[in-house]
Structure formats: structure tokens, C-alpha cells
Amino acid sequence: QSAGGTELALKAAEAPPGRASGLPASPSLFPGARLPGLPAQRGPSGRRGDAGPGRGAAPGEHAQSLPAPGGGGGGGTQAGAAARARREARPEEKAGVASSPGRGPSAAPRGQAGRRGGGGGSAQEPPREGKDPAGGVAPAIPPRSRPRPRRSARSVTVDSSKARTSLEALKLSLRELRWKEFPFGRRLPCDIYWHAVSFHDNVIYSGQVNKFPGMTEMARKVNLSRAMRTMQELFPEEYNFYPRSWILPEEFAIFLTEVNLMKENNPRWKPTFIVKPDGGCQGDGIYLVKDPTEIRLTGNLQSRPAVVQEYMAKPFLIDKLKFDIRLYVLLRSLDPLEVYVAKDGLCRFCTEPYQEPSLKNLHQVYMHLTNYSLNIHSGNFVHSDSGNTGSKRTFSSVLGKLACGGVDIRKVWSDIISLVIKTVIAIVPDLKVFHQSDIPAGKPGPSCFQILGFDILLMKNLKPILLEVNANPSMKIEHEQEVSPGVTHNIPSPVDEEVKVAVIRDTLRLVDPFKEKKKQKYHEQPDKESFFEEELENKPELGESPPPEAEPPTICLKEVFPKYAKQFSYLRLVERIAALFIRFLGVKGTTKLGPTGFRMFIRNSKISNSGFSMAAGDILYIDITRRGIGPSVDQREAGMSLQAFVEAICFLAQRRYKSLSLHEQVELLLDFCEYNLAVLDEKRLACSRSLSGTQATLVTCPQGRLQLSPAKPGFANVPRLRKSCLDRPQPAMQSQSSRG
């Protein structure tokens, strides 16, 4: 042993258990420390000497790490002496078992076969010797003192060239994760692309992008109302959290008729209606009316559709102010469906005390509309660095205030999570149609994820009401403040930064392409009073293993699906309809079903064999398609949309199965169609197998060419000669088949 190694071993042996003299203490066998002159131990990130945040040497110090104890004794080297000293200092640790971070008891000991970058070598291995040019023997060199090639770990690359307003929050998140940002893009593909508006902000062929195709279209007021109405017709009790809606101008006459009928049935009912432009945002173009005939059908409404809804006139108030909740939801994947919900959000408050709508206050937007972009211009708007006060507060602070008032916040959370899952289930079928159009199966393309903004209103009875879904929620972490007349500056907003940076950071961690993918087993959960019962019991996060010590803890996003799939799987009927729709689309890249595809559906699913003729199917297709139901990226694209196809399915189900509820009728029809299509697929598969098993073997014939026909099953190698060939006198034939 060298003198330095002996002195170090003696100091280590005299130290108390768990700490060697002169070495930094650490709860996991001195991770992040090393002996002088030895290469740094690999940290969780894969880089030498990088043990992640909060690990390793302090700034300005030389990073040191000790190799984990190996199987031998280090062969008389300093590393072997230090390893023996550590084993003596920690008698409870078994020799030969590595205890460095990231290595379990089953891992191979360092210093044995393979030399995993930290062991002291085999006990029988003598110090290596080199030869000088003169042929002599050079001094012995310790095994670990020789330079080894540096193996750099690849960091995640993010293209932020299209991030726009979310750029600052994204930069902070990437800085915390220590990922590599490309603010101007690069020629080589990146692992993640961050877009501001839609999937089509940039042309991408690989990696991941933070937008789904078609999400911008599905978040529009008209398309969202159609999807929610479909679910309300199938499951009226489950989807009563969305206000009654009518689409203008096409349903204006129906709207007037239904309102007059409801007033006749209930003379005391005095509703207020709110009109929202289809593509409006930030409160633009929204207004309230008491009389339905006051709705302005002129001007932009003819070319710019809108939605009229019943105004929720009895909201829950805090400090006599109306407020709504901006909750951030991560749609991680469509197939399989994965949904995460942020545990904290933002509450946007109105800036004038609330009063129920009347003819006098209908036009007071600061009283009725909670949009931040509107209320920020009010003189009563309060900017606050605290999440507990001001015109924008954290949702957690509001929940705390509700809890102090005796409100069961577990029930509130349960209802909100239920609302989120049901809404996602309603829009996923259309998203799958758009996804197969932009990223067809079998073609290269990126995988997608997206952060959505759910605007939720709490009623006086604490029932959550869905106001809208934002495909591009604002991720700005600063606000504009007028410092002098006509001059504004961007002022940091601590409340926005606290919530939004956590959402983006944890979203990136969930989509980390180099994160080890562990299969999670989702056991059936018993019915519980609250979805967040486990959260309140301080149980660990579902769907996530304890994060490595080098990464920031996940405290923001909580998985809600497939965790609660058992409670909501029966609602996914429209997804089954979408699967049939996609099957018969025919032309790749389209979102509309043509007449030929609809006829094939009627024929192959055997609907035409049960008293419904093909001619009746053609009439049904023309009648429904004429109304132009459903979303479309290209309005010039003709055909039947998914929502129109759903309407056709409902019509056929009601015609075939009577005296049942609509969702039972649709479920029975889907079972019937799926069974017949499965039988058809099985027949086609059997036919293709029989054809692939047929082998015609060539047989030489001097009289002429033999005419061969397919062999019977089981005689694939035996050629069947036609009679015209066998009638002629022929010499003995030679077949390549042993049976021939």
C-alpha cells in the first residue's frame, strides 16, 4: 500500500460510523465525494462528478467521490484501502454489495468483472506496469489513475423558437431541469418542440410536440358545445355540469321555441343568456341579454358563429366578488388515455361587487365577466405578490379559505376531477380523428401532449360548472403595468410564476424521452368518497415512482386517468363510434366520411340485413351530411364528420332497439356492428392464411409446360395437374416434392 492510502484508511477507520475523517458526510455513503486524483463517480444524470442539484461538492470545491465497495480489496491501491475502511466503518453493510446512488443490492459489485468505473479491482490483480521506449519496466500505475475516455450523457433538447408568450416560464423550467434549449431552433431534430398556438406551428417528423392536431378546433365554443351535447343526450345525468347551449345562427329558431316553451311551463323562470363568439378569447365579443330576440343576428354572426348559453346567475362569492377557477390539465396521451390535473391553479376575481343580472347592470362586464384580460383595465384591479389576496389568487388559498368556512373541500375536488375527466372523454373521439389525419398510422411523426386550461365556475351550492376549455392557456409570468401615461412595463407576477412554472416543469418531466419507462399496474380502486382522499392522507403520488434525488420533486401534477378508469370507462361510447368511423374513412389524411365508406359500413356491419336497405342508408347519409354537422379544418372538404356519424348511429340504434335508453340502444348497436366486423376480419385472415400456405411446385415436362392449380390444405407441396396435361402420354415426371 502507498503511504497516502494507509494514512487515509487509518483516518477512516477511526471515524464514527457513517462518516470518515476529513470527508463530507452524506446519508448514502458519501455520494458526490471522491478521492483526489480519481475520476468522479457517475451521478444519476450520467455525467462524472454531477450528482444533480443539492448533491456533490459545494461551489468552489473540487468534486470528490468515493467508489462503492467492491468485491475484492482494491489490490493494495488507495481505492481498495478506502473501500475496506468504509466497510469497517459500516458493519451493517455487506461486503461486495454496492451502495452508491442508483445501485441496488442485486447490482454487480464494483471492482469485479467489467470494472464499472469505481471499484478497486480484483484482490488478485497486481498493479499494472508499463514499458518505456528503452524496453525497461515503468513504475507501477494505479488502475484508476489512468485517464479514461469521458462518456457524456445526452441531455434533453428543447426547441423553443415557437414558444412566444410562454417562453419565460419555459426557460425557468428548463433551467431547473438542466435541459438544453434551442431558442432559434436547429437543423438536427430536437427531443421536444414547444409551440404557442397549434400543432402546425412548425413541420415536425420526430420527437414530441406540446400540441395535438385538432385541439384548437375542438376548443372552439361551437365544437365543444356539440361534443358536450352529444354526451348530454347519451348520459344526461352525468353531463349536467355544462350549461344549456344553442348554436347560432343555425339553431336560432329552435332556441326561441325552447325558451318560450320553458317560460310557459314555469312562468317564474326569468333567465339571462350569455352570447359567446365561436372563436373569441379574452372576453372579446361576449355580452348578456334578457330577451332572446335581442340577440344580434346581423353583422359578423352570419359569418362568425356563436354559442348562446343560459347564464349561471347564482355563483359562489368571496368578499362579495364573483370568481372563476383556471385549472391546468395535461393530456399526456390519447391512446392509451392519460390525464393529469394540476393540484394548484388560479382564481380570477371580478373587480366590482356581484349583483344578479338585471336590465340596469347587464353591461357591467367587471361585475359579470371574470376574464383577466378585461378586469385588468379596471381601476379596482389589485396586483398582489401574495397568492392569498388580490384580484388573482392561487386556488389552494381559496380552498383553504373554504375549509376554514366549514366547506368539505374533498367533495369540491372530487366534483372538479369528475368534470375534467368527463370533458376530456367528450373531446377525445374528435381528437383521434384529427390525429390520424395529420399523423397516419405507419408514417413518421411526433408524439403529442398538451396543457389545457379549464375555466370552472363554482355555484352557490359549490357545484362546479364548466365555462370553457382553452387550448392555449396563457403561460405568461408577468403582467403589463402602466408606469406613466402611455408607457407600460412588464412586471413579474409571483402568483403566475408559482403556478405556471410548476405546471410546465412537471409536464416536461413526465414527457422526458430518457426517463426510464416503468410499467405501472393500475389495480382496481374501491369506490371512495373523494378522489383526493389519498392525497389528504399524504400517500405518495400514483403513477410515479419516487424521483431520483437529482431531480426536483413532482408536487404539481396528479394523475387522474387511468387511475379512475373504472368509474368512467362506461362513458367512452363515442370513442367506439370513432373507431368505426376511422376504419371506413378510406382515404388517409381526411376527416370526413364519403358516401362509399358509409355504404361499406352499412354492408359490412350487416345493418342492411336487418330491414334497413342500402337505399335507405344513402338517404340517411345525404340528409345528415347536408346539415354540415361537426368540426372541420378545411371547410371545403365534403363528407360526413364524426359528429354527423354519431347522429346516424343514434338514429339506427333507436330504430333497431326500442323501449331502451339511448346509451343502451347505442351500446347494443355497437356490439352488433363490432361482432359482425370481427367475424368478417376473421374470415379474411383465414383466407389470407390459406393463400399464403399454397405453394405451386414447378414440374419438368418435355412435352410442354404443365398447368398448375393451387393445392389443397395439407398438400401445399403437391402440384395438381390438370386433366388436359395428364391425358397426353408423358415420360416419368420428377417432382421437387418428396410426396410427388
C-alpha positions in Angstrom: 0.0 0.0 0.0 1.1 3.5 -0.6 1.7 5.8 2.3 -1.2 8.1 1.3 -3.6 5.1 1.1 -2.6 3.8 4.5 -3.0 7.2 6.2 -6.4 7.7 4.6 -7.5 4.2 5.7 -6.5 4.8 9.3 -8.4 8.1 9.4 -11.5 6.4 8.0 -11.3 3.6 10.5 -11.1 6.0 13.5 -14.1 8.0 12.3 -17.6 7.2 13.7 -19.9 5.0 11.7 -21.3 6.8 8.7 -18.6 9.4 8.5 -14.9 9.2 7.5 -12.4 11.7 8.9 -11.8 14.6 6.6 -14.6 13.5 4.2 -18.0 15.1 3.7 -20.9 13.4 5.4 -23.8 12.1 3.3 -26.7 9.8 4.1 -25.9 7.5 1.2 -22.2 6.5 1.6 -20.7 9.9 0.7 -22.3 10.3 -2.8 -20.8 13.3 -4.5 -17.3 12.9 -2.9 -14.2 11.3 -4.4 -10.5 10.8 -3.6 -8.1 13.3 -5.1 -6.7 12.1 -8.3 -9.5 9.7 -9.1 -12.3 10.2 -11.7 -15.6 11.4 -10.4 -18.4 8.9 -9.7 -21.3 8.9 -12.1 -24.3 10.7 -10.8 -27.9 10.0 -11.8 -27.6 12.2 -14.8 -24.8 10.0 -16.2 -22.1 12.7 -16.1 -19.0 12.2 -14.0 -18.9 14.4 -10.9 -22.5 15.5 -11.5 -24.7 14.2 -8.7 -27.6 16.6 -9.5 -29.0 19.5 -7.6 -28.1 19.6 -4.0 -25.5 16.8 -4.3 -21.8 16.8 -4.6 -19.2 19.3 -3.5 -20.1 22.9 -2.6 -19.4 25.6 -5.2 -15.7 26.3 -5.5 -14.7 23.0 -4.0 -13.1 20.1 -6.0 -15.9 17.5 -6.5 -14.9 14.3 -4.7 -16.5 10.9 -4.7 -15.6 7.6 -3.2 -16.1 4.4 -5.2 -18.5 2.0 -3.9 -17.1 -1.0 -2.1 -16.2 -3.8 -4.5 -15.8 -7.5 -4.3 -12.0 -7.6 -3.7 -9.9 -5.5 -1.5 -8.7 -3.0 -4.1 -5.4 -4.8 -4.8 -3.4 -2.7 -2.4 -4.5 0.6 -4.0 -5.8 3.7 -2.4 -9.3 2.9 -3.6 -9.1 -0.5 -2.1 -7.9 0.9 1.2 -10.7 3.4 1.3 -13.3 0.7 0.5 -12.1 -1.5 3.3 -12.2 1.4 5.7 -15.8 2.2 4.7 -16.8 -1.4 5.3 -15.2 -1.4 8.7 -17.0 1.9 9.5 -20.3 0.5 8.4 -20.5 -3.1 9.7 -24.2 -3.4 8.7 -23.2 -3.2 5.1 -22.4 -6.5 3.4 -19.2 -6.7 1.6 -19.4 -6.9 -2.1 -22.7 -5.0 -2.4 -22.6 -1.6 -4.0 -24.5 1.1 -2.1 -23.9 4.1 -4.3 -26.9 6.0 -5.6 -28.8 4.2 -8.2 -27.3 0.8 -7.4 -29.4 -1.8 -5.6 -28.2 -4.8 -3.6 -28.6 -7.0 -6.7 -26.2 -5.0 -8.7 -22.8 -6.5 -9.5 -20.1 -5.3 -7.1 -17.7 -2.7 -8.3 -14.2 -3.9 -8.9 -15.3 -7.3 -10.3 -15.6 -8.3 -13.9 -16.3 -5.4 -16.1 -14.9 -2.7 -13.8 -17.9 -0.4 -13.6 -16.0 2.7 -13.1 -15.5 2.8 -9.4 -14.2 -0.5 -7.9 -10.7 -1.0 -6.7 -10.1 -4.0 -8.9 -9.8 -7.7 -8.1 -7.8 -8.6 -5.0 -5.5 -10.9 -7.0 -4.8 -8.3 -9.6 -1.3 -6.8 -9.1 -0.6 -3.1 -10.0 -0.3 -2.7 -13.7 3.1 -2.0 -15.1 4.0 -0.1 -18.3 7.1 -0.3 -20.6 9.2 2.6 -21.5 10.7 3.0 -25.1 14.0 1.6 -23.9 12.4 -1.6 -23.1 12.6 -1.2 -19.3 9.7 -1.5 -16.9 8.0 1.7 -16.0 6.8 2.4 -12.4 3.5 0.8 -11.4 0.5 2.9 -12.2 -2.7 2.7 -10.0 -5.5 1.2 -12.1 -7.8 4.2 -11.6 -5.2 6.9 -12.1 -5.0 6.4 -15.9 -7.3 8.8 -17.9 -10.4 7.1 -19.2 -12.5 8.4 -22.1 -15.3 10.7 -20.9 -18.7 9.3 -21.6 -21.0 12.3 -21.8 -24.7 11.8 -21.0 -27.1 13.2 -23.6 -29.3 16.0 -22.2 -32.8 16.6 -23.4 -33.0 19.2 -26.2 -36.0 21.5 -26.5 -36.8 23.8 -29.4 -38.4 26.9 -28.0 -38.4 29.0 -31.2 -42.2 29.0 -31.4 -42.9 29.4 -27.6 -43.8 33.1 -27.7 -45.6 34.2 -24.6 -44.8 31.0 -22.6 -41.0 31.5 -23.3 -40.1 32.9 -19.9 -41.8 30.2 -17.9 -40.4 27.6 -20.2 -36.8 29.0 -19.7 -37.2 28.8 -15.9 -38.4 25.2 -16.1 -35.6 24.2 -18.4 -33.1 25.8 -16.1 -34.4 23.8 -13.2 -34.2 20.6 -15.2 -30.8 21.4 -16.7 -32.0 20.7 -20.2 -30.7 22.2 -23.3 -32.7 24.9 -25.0 -32.5 26.0 -28.7 -34.3 29.4 -28.8 -33.7 29.7 -32.5 -34.2 26.1 -33.5 -31.5 23.9 -35.1 -31.0 21.7 -38.1 -30.9 18.5 -36.2 -34.1 17.3 -34.7 -34.9 18.1 -31.1 -36.4 15.9 -28.5 -39.3 18.3 -27.6 -40.8 21.1 -29.6 -42.7 23.8 -27.7 -45.4 25.6 -29.8 -47.5 28.5 -28.8 -50.7 28.1 -30.9 -51.2 24.8 -32.7 -49.6 21.6 -33.9 -48.9 23.2 -37.3 -46.7 26.0 -36.0 -43.8 24.0 -37.4 -43.2 20.9 -39.6 -42.1 18.1 -37.3 -41.3 14.5 -38.2 -40.0 13.1 -34.9 -39.7 13.9 -31.2 -42.6 15.3 -29.1 -44.7 18.4 -29.6 -46.8 20.1 -27.0 -49.9 20.4 -29.2 -52.4 17.8 -30.5 -53.8 18.1 -34.1 -57.3 19.4 -33.9 -57.2 20.7 -30.3 -57.6 24.3 -31.4 -60.7 23.4 -33.4 -62.2 21.3 -30.6 -61.7 24.0 -28.0 -63.9 26.4 -30.0 -67.2 27.2 -28.4 -69.4 25.6 -31.2 -67.4 22.3 -31.5 -67.1 21.9 -27.7 -70.8 22.5 -27.3 -71.6 19.9 -30.0 -69.4 17.3 -28.3 -70.9 18.1 -24.8 -74.4 18.0 -26.2 -73.8 14.5 -27.7 -72.7 13.3 -24.3 -75.6 15.0 -22.6 -78.0 13.1 -24.9 -76.3 9.8 -24.1 -75.7 10.5 -20.3 -77.9 13.4 -19.2 -77.3 12.9 -15.5 -73.5 12.7 -15.9 -73.1 15.8 -18.0 -75.3 18.3 -16.2 -72.2 20.4 -15.4 -72.3 22.1 -18.8 -74.8 24.9 -19.4 -77.7 24.5 -21.8 -76.3 25.7 -25.2 -77.6 26.6 -28.6 -75.6 27.2 -31.8 -76.2 30.4 -33.7 -77.4 31.2 -36.3 -78.4 27.7 -37.4 -80.4 26.9 -34.2 -81.8 30.4 -33.5 -85.4 29.3 -34.3 -85.0 26.2 -32.1 -83.6 28.4 -29.3 -86.6 30.8 -29.4 -89.1 27.9 -29.4 -87.5 26.1 -26.5 -87.2 29.3 -24.4 -90.8 30.2 -24.9 -91.9 26.6 -24.1 -89.9 26.7 -20.8 -91.3 30.0 -19.9 -94.8 28.7 -20.4 -94.1 25.7 -18.2 -92.5 27.9 -15.5 -93.8 31.5 -15.5 -91.5 32.4 -12.6 -88.4 31.5 -14.7 -86.7 34.7 -15.7 -83.4 33.6 -17.4 -80.4 35.6 -18.6 -78.5 34.5 -21.6 -74.8 35.0 -22.5 -73.6 35.1 -26.1 -70.1 33.9 -26.9 -68.5 34.2 -30.3 -67.2 30.8 -31.6 -63.5 31.8 -31.9 -63.5 34.5 -29.3 -61.0 34.7 -26.5 -60.1 37.0 -23.6 -63.8 38.1 -23.3 -63.9 39.6 -26.7 -67.4 39.9 -28.1 -69.3 38.5 -25.1 -72.5 40.1 -24.0 -75.6 39.4 -21.9 -79.3 39.6 -22.9 -82.6 39.1 -21.0 -84.8 38.9 -24.1 -83.8 36.2 -26.7 -85.0 38.5 -29.5 -82.3 41.0 -28.6 -79.5 38.7 -29.9 -77.9 40.4 -32.8 -78.1 38.2 -35.8 -76.6 40.8 -38.2 -73.0 41.6 -39.0 -70.3 39.1 -38.1 -72.7 36.5 -36.7 -73.6 35.3 -40.1 -70.0 34.5 -41.0 -68.8 34.0 -37.4 -71.0 31.5 -35.5 -71.6 31.9 -31.8 -73.0 30.0 -28.8 -75.7 31.2 -26.6 -75.9 29.7 -23.1 -78.1 30.1 -20.0 -76.2 32.5 -17.7 -75.4 31.0 -14.3 -76.8 33.7 -12.0 -76.1 32.3 -8.6 -72.3 31.9 -8.3 -70.3 31.3 -5.1 -68.9 34.6 -3.9 -65.8 35.5 -1.9 -65.6 39.0 -0.5 -68.8 39.7 -2.4 -66.9 39.1 -5.7 -67.6 36.6 -8.4 -64.6 34.5 -9.5 -63.7 31.5 -11.6 -61.0 28.8 -11.5 -58.4 28.4 -14.1 -57.3 24.7 -13.7 -54.4 23.3 -15.8 -54.9 19.8 -17.2 -52.2 17.8 -19.0 -53.5 15.5 -21.8 -50.4 13.2 -21.9 -51.7 10.7 -24.5 -54.8 9.7 -26.5 -54.2 6.0 -26.8 -53.9 5.0 -24.1 -55.7 7.9 -22.5 -53.6 9.6 -19.8 -54.8 12.7 -18.0 -53.1 14.7 -15.2 -54.5 17.6 -13.2 -52.5 20.3 -11.5 -53.1 20.5 -7.8 -53.0 24.2 -7.8 -54.5 26.8 -10.2 -55.5 30.4 -10.4 -58.7 32.1 -9.3 -59.6 35.2 -11.3 -61.8 37.7 -9.5 -64.2 40.3 -10.8 -63.4 43.8 -9.7 -67.0 45.0 -8.8 -69.3 43.5 -6.2 -71.7 41.0 -7.8 -75.4 41.5 -8.2 -77.8 39.2 -10.1 -78.2 40.4 -13.7 -80.9 43.0 -14.4 -81.6 45.4 -17.2 -79.5 48.0 -15.3 -76.3 46.0 -14.8 -76.2 43.7 -17.9 -73.5 45.8 -19.5 -71.2 45.9 -16.4 -68.5 43.5 -17.6 -66.4 44.0 -14.4 -69.2 42.5 -12.4 -70.3 39.5 -14.6 -67.2 38.5 -16.6 -64.1 37.1 -14.8 -61.7 37.3 -17.7 -58.4 38.6 -16.5 -57.8 40.5 -19.8 -60.9 42.6 -19.1 -60.6 43.2 -15.4 -57.0 44.2 -15.5 -58.2 47.5 -17.1 -60.5 48.2 -14.1 -59.3 50.8 -11.6 -60.2 48.3 -8.8 -57.9 45.6 -10.0 -55.4 44.7 -7.3 -51.9 43.3 -8.1 -50.5 41.3 -5.2 -47.3 39.3 -4.7 -49.2 37.1 -2.3 -51.4 34.2 -3.5 -54.0 34.9 -0.7 -55.1 38.4 -1.7 -55.6 40.5 -4.8 -57.6 40.1 -8.0 -55.7 36.9 -8.9 -55.1 34.3 -6.2 -54.0 30.7 -6.1 -56.7 28.1 -6.0 -55.0 26.5 -3.0 -55.5 29.7 -1.0 -59.2 29.8 -2.0 -59.6 26.1 -0.9 -58.0 27.0 2.4 -60.5 29.8 2.9 -63.4 27.4 2.0 -62.1 24.9 4.5 -62.0 27.5 7.3 -65.6 28.2 6.5 -66.6 24.5 7.0 -66.7 23.5 3.4 -65.8 19.9 2.5 -63.0 20.6 0.0 -62.6 16.9 -0.6 -66.1 16.9 -2.2 -65.2 20.0 -4.2 -62.1 18.4 -5.5 -63.9 15.2 -6.3 -66.5 17.0 -8.4 -63.9 19.1 -10.2 -61.9 16.0 -11.1 -65.0 14.2 -12.3 -65.8 17.3 -14.5 -62.3 17.2 -16.0 -62.3 13.5 -16.9 -65.8 13.6 -18.4 -64.9 16.7 -20.5 -61.8 15.0 -21.8 -63.7 11.9 -22.7 -66.1 14.0 -24.7 -63.5 15.6 -26.9 -61.1 12.7 -27.3 -63.0 11.0 -30.2 -62.7 14.0 -32.4 -59.1 14.4 -31.5 -58.4 10.8 -32.6 -59.9 11.6 -36.0 -57.7 14.7 -36.4 -54.7 12.8 -35.1 -55.0 10.0 -37.8 -55.4 12.7 -40.4 -52.2 14.5 -39.6 -50.1 11.6 -38.3 -51.4 8.5 -40.2 -50.5 5.1 -38.7 -47.3 3.7 -40.1 -45.8 7.1 -41.1 -43.2 9.0 -39.2 -44.4 11.7 -36.9 -44.1 13.2 -33.5 -45.9 12.1 -30.4 -48.1 14.8 -28.8 -49.1 16.1 -25.4 -50.9 19.4 -24.4 -51.6 21.6 -21.5 -55.2 22.7 -21.4 -56.9 25.5 -19.4 -60.2 24.6 -17.8 -62.4 27.6 -16.8 -64.7 26.4 -13.9 -67.3 28.3 -12.0 -68.4 27.3 -8.5 -72.1 27.8 -7.9 -73.6 28.9 -4.6 -74.1 25.2 -3.7 -70.4 24.6 -4.6 -71.3 22.6 -7.8 -68.6 23.1 -10.4 -69.8 24.4 -13.9 -67.6 24.2 -17.0 -67.4 27.5 -18.7 -65.0 26.7 -21.5 -61.8 24.8 -22.4 -58.7 26.8 -23.6 -56.4 25.0 -26.0 -53.7 27.7 -25.5 -54.0 29.0 -21.9 -51.8 31.9 -21.1 -48.5 30.9 -19.6 -47.1 34.4 -19.1 -45.5 35.0 -15.7 -45.5 38.8 -15.9 -48.1 41.5 -16.4 -48.2 44.9 -18.0 -48.3 47.8 -15.7 -48.6 51.4 -16.8 -45.8 53.3 -15.2 -46.6 56.6 -16.9 -49.2 57.8 -19.4 -48.8 55.7 -22.5 -45.8 53.8 -21.1 -46.1 50.2 -19.9 -43.5 47.8 -18.4 -43.7 44.0 -17.9 -43.7 43.4 -14.1 -43.0 39.9 -12.8 -46.1 38.2 -11.3 -45.1 35.9 -8.4 -48.5 34.2 -8.3 -48.3 33.3 -12.0 -44.8 32.1 -11.7 -45.6 29.9 -8.7 -48.3 28.1 -10.5 -47.3 28.1 -14.2 -43.6 27.2 -13.9 -44.5 24.2 -11.8 -47.0 23.0 -14.4 -44.6 23.4 -17.3 -41.7 21.8 -15.3 -43.6 18.8 -14.2 -45.1 18.4 -17.7 -41.6 18.3 -19.2 -40.5 15.7 -16.6 -43.5 13.5 -17.5 -42.6 13.6 -21.2 -38.8 13.2 -20.6 -37.8 10.9 -23.5 -34.9 9.5 -21.5 -36.8 8.8 -18.4 -37.0 5.1 -17.6 -40.4 3.9 -18.5 -41.7 1.6 -15.8 -44.9 -0.3 -16.4 -47.5 0.7 -13.8 -50.1 -1.8 -12.7 -53.4 0.0 -12.1 -55.3 -2.1 -9.6 -59.0 -1.6 -9.4 -59.7 1.0 -6.8 -62.6 0.7 -4.4 -65.2 3.5 -4.6 -64.2 6.3 -2.4 -65.9 9.4 -1.1 -63.3 11.7 -2.6 -60.9 11.4 -5.5 -58.3 13.2 -3.4 -58.8 11.1 -0.3 -55.3 9.5 -0.9 -53.9 13.0 -1.3 -55.3 14.1 2.0 -53.9 11.0 3.7 -50.4 12.1 2.5 -50.0 9.0 0.3 -47.4 9.0 -2.5 -48.3 10.1 -6.0 -49.9 7.4 -8.2 -48.3 6.6 -11.4 -44.9 7.9 -10.4 -42.0 6.2 -8.7 -40.0 8.3 -6.2 -38.0 10.6 -8.3 -34.2 10.5 -8.3 -32.6 12.7 -5.8 -31.0 14.8 -8.5 -34.4 15.9 -9.9 -36.9 18.3 -8.3 -39.8 16.6 -6.7 -43.1 16.3 -8.6 -45.6 18.2 -6.5 -47.9 19.7 -9.1 -49.4 17.2 -11.5 -51.6 14.3 -10.3 -52.7 11.5 -12.5 -56.5 11.1 -12.7 -56.8 8.8 -15.7 -56.3 5.8 -16.0 -56.3 5.8 -12.2 -60.0 6.3 -12.1 -60.8 4.5 -15.3 -63.1 2.1 -13.5 -65.5 4.8 -12.6 -65.6 6.4 -16.1 -65.0 3.7 -18.7 -68.7 3.2 -19.4 -68.8 6.8 -20.7 -66.4 6.1 -23.6 -69.1 5.0 -26.1 -68.3 7.7 -28.6 -64.7 6.5 -28.8 -66.0 3.2 -30.0 -68.1 5.0 -32.7 -64.9 6.9 -33.7 -63.1 3.6 -34.2 -65.7 2.5 -36.7 -65.6 5.9 -38.3 -61.8 5.8 -38.8 -62.0 2.3 -40.1 -64.2 3.3 -43.0 -62.6 6.7 -43.8 -60.7 5.1 -46.7 -58.6 8.0 -47.8 -55.7 8.7 -45.5 -55.4 12.3 -44.3 -59.1 13.1 -44.4 -61.6 13.8 -41.5 -64.8 13.3 -43.5 -66.5 10.0 -44.4 -67.6 9.7 -48.0 -70.8 8.0 -49.3 -68.8 4.9 -50.4 -67.4 4.5 -46.9 -70.8 4.9 -45.3 -72.2 2.2 -47.7 -69.4 -0.1 -46.8 -70.1 0.4 -43.1 -73.8 -0.4 -43.6 -73.0 -3.5 -45.7 -70.0 -5.0 -43.7 -71.7 -4.5 -40.3 -74.8 -6.3 -41.6 -77.1 -3.5 -40.8 -78.5 -3.8 -44.3 -79.6 -7.4 -43.4 -81.9 -6.3 -40.7 -84.6 -4.4 -42.5 -82.6 -1.4 -43.4 -81.9 -1.2 -47.2 -78.9 0.3 -48.8 -81.1 2.9 -50.4 -82.3 4.0 -47.0 -78.7 4.3 -46.0 -78.0 6.6 -48.9 -80.9 8.8 -48.0 -79.7 8.9 -44.3 -76.2 9.9 -45.4 -77.5 12.8 -47.6 -79.9 14.1 -45.0 -77.4 14.2 -42.2 -74.4 15.5 -44.3 -76.5 18.3 -45.7 -76.6 20.0 -42.3 -72.8 20.2 -42.1 -72.5 19.0 -38.5 -69.2 18.8 -36.8 -65.7 20.4 -36.9 -63.5 20.6 -39.9 -60.1 22.1 -40.6 -60.9 22.6 -44.3 -64.5 23.8 -44.8 -64.2 22.8 -48.5 -63.8 19.2 -47.5 -67.1 17.4 -48.3 -68.5 14.4 -46.5 -69.8 13.2 -43.1 -68.0 14.4 -40.0 -67.7 12.3 -36.8 -70.4 14.2 -35.0 -72.7 13.6 -38.0 -71.7 9.9 -38.0 -72.6 9.7 -34.3 -76.0 11.2 -35.1 -76.5 8.5 -37.8 -75.5 5.8 -35.3 -78.1 7.1 -32.8 -80.8 7.1 -35.4 -80.0 3.5 -36.4 -79.9 2.4 -32.7 -83.2 4.0 -31.9 -84.8 2.3 -35.0 -83.4 -1.1 -34.2 -83.7 -1.2 -30.4 -86.8 0.4 -28.9 -88.0 0.9 -25.3 -84.5 1.4 -24.0 -82.5 4.5 -23.0 -80.4 6.0 -25.8 -77.0 4.9 -24.4 -78.2 1.3 -24.0 -79.5 1.4 -27.6 -76.2 2.7 -28.9 -74.2 0.2 -26.9 -76.2 -2.7 -28.3 -75.8 -1.5 -31.9 -72.1 -1.1 -31.4 -71.9 -4.6 -30.0 -73.7 -5.9 -33.1 -71.5 -4.0 -35.5 -68.3 -4.9 -33.8 -69.2 -8.6 -33.7 -70.0 -8.7 -37.4 -66.9 -6.8 -38.4 -64.8 -9.1 -36.2 -66.3 -12.2 -38.0 -65.5 -10.5 -41.3 -61.9 -9.9 -40.3 -61.5 -13.5 -39.1 -62.7 -14.8 -42.5 -60.4 -12.5 -44.3 -57.5 -13.6 -42.1 -58.3 -17.3 -42.7 -58.5 -16.7 -46.4 -55.1 -14.9 -46.5 -53.5 -17.7 -44.4 -54.8 -20.3 -46.8 -53.5 -18.4 -49.8 -50.1 -17.8 -48.2 -49.9 -21.6 -47.5 -50.4 -22.5 -51.1 -47.2 -23.4 -52.9 -47.1 -24.4 -56.5 -44.0 -26.5 -57.3 -42.8 -26.5 -60.9 -42.5 -29.9 -62.6 -40.4 -30.5 -65.7 -42.3 -31.9 -68.6 -40.6 -32.5 -72.0 -44.0 -32.5 -73.9 -44.8 -28.9 -72.8 -45.4 -26.6 -69.8 -47.6 -28.0 -67.1 -50.6 -26.0 -65.9 -50.7 -26.0 -62.1 -53.6 -25.1 -59.8 -53.4 -24.4 -56.1 -53.1 -27.4 -53.8 -55.5 -28.4 -51.1 -54.7 -27.5 -47.5 -52.2 -30.0 -46.2 -50.8 -30.8 -49.6 -49.2 -27.5 -50.3 -46.1 -29.1 -51.9 -48.1 -31.5 -54.2 -48.9 -29.9 -57.6 -52.3 -30.7 -59.0 -52.1 -31.3 -62.8 -54.9 -30.5 -65.0 -56.6 -33.3 -67.0 -55.5 -31.8 -70.3 -51.9 -32.4 -69.4 -52.4 -35.9 -67.9 -54.2 -37.2 -71.0 -51.1 -36.9 -73.1 -48.5 -39.8 -72.8 -45.6 -38.5 -70.8 -42.4 -39.9 -69.5 -41.9 -40.3 -65.8 -42.1 -36.9 -64.1 -39.8 -35.7 -61.4 -41.3 -33.6 -58.7 -39.4 -31.4 -56.2 -41.8 -32.7 -53.6 -40.9 -35.7 -51.6 -44.5 -36.8 -51.7 -44.6 -36.4 -55.5 
